[in-house]
Amino acid sequence: MKKQILEKINSYEAYAIELQKQLTAIPAIAPSSGGTGEYDKAKYLEGELKKLKFDSIDWINAEQKEAKNGIRPNIIARYKGKNSSRTIWFMGHLDIVPPGELKL
């Protein structure tokens, strides 16, 4: 089973690299750091997750009036699998730090 899982993960290498490029290109700076938040990046990611046919995709939004659409979104995507006695979690985040002095 472990070998099958690793082979499946490896089969997504090119997609994962392209996904990372696309996500990196979308700004997601917190309003407290001068940005509009993660909304645009979350919408893009949601579209990609839908392509991967997750069983459910849910948004858990933290309200923040300064952020785009007044929210700081969090996304939970689930594959239910065949056996619910074991779970594997992958966690990440959408926001980034400000780029700093661009001349440097």
JONOR-V62690 format. One record per backbone hydrogen bond with DSSP energy under -0.5 kcal/mol. NH is the residue of the N-H (numbers start at 1). CO is the residue of the C=O. If there is no record, write none. Layout:
((NH:CO) (NH:CO))
//
This chain:
((5:1) (6:2) (7:3) (8:4) (9:5) (10:6) (11:7) (12:9) (13:10) (16:12) (17:13) (18:14) (19:15) (20:16) (21:17) (22:18) (23:19) (24:20) (25:21) (26:23) (27:25) (30:96) (33:30) (34:31) (35:30) (37:29) (42:38) (43:39) (44:40) (45:41) (46:42) (47:43) (48:44) (49:45) (50:46) (51:47) (52:48) (53:50) (54:49) (55:78) (56:78) (58:76) (60:74) (61:59) (62:72) (63:61) (64:70) (67:64) (68:36) (70:67) (71:68) (72:62) (73:71) (74:60) (76:58) (77:75) (78:56) (86:83) (96:28) (102:100) (104:101))
//
